[in-house]
Amino acid sequence: AAAAPAPVKGDPARGRELTYTCHGCHGVVGYRNAYPNYRVPLIVGQSEQYLVSALTDYKNGARKHPTMQA
């Protein structure tokens, strides 16, 4: 039998508010960035651990992209 999914933490309404702008790129299936040309990952389905790690790396300068640095 499959394990039950972990309960969702946090405030979904606040999450929607915080990610509203992000969905302009990260909410479009198959979206590709113009330069450099690469596939933009979707936010939906990403694990909490991945998102926290990625955003922390952008904040600390370990990951770089002009749009994400804004």
Secondary structure, DSSP 4 states (H G I P E B T S, - for coil): -PPPPPPPPS-HHHHHHHHTTTHHHHTSTT-EETTTTEEPPPSTT--HHHHHHHHHHHHHTSS--HHHH-
